[in-house]
């Protein structure tokens, strides 16, 4: 999915990576488990996925 987003809208792709990085850092501060951090990061990576398919 990252490749699709990167190829269609580089700006949104970079935004998505920043959101994931910041959210994961906050999750670490909240002492989330490794599994929870993974779920959080994946959720961030797809939070704008509709922008790739919906004009």
PyMOL commands that set and color helices and strands:
alter all, ss='L'
color gray80, all
select helices_A, chain A and resi 2-8+10-29+34-46+50-53
alter helices_A, ss='H'
color red, helices_A
deselect
rebuild
show_as cartoon
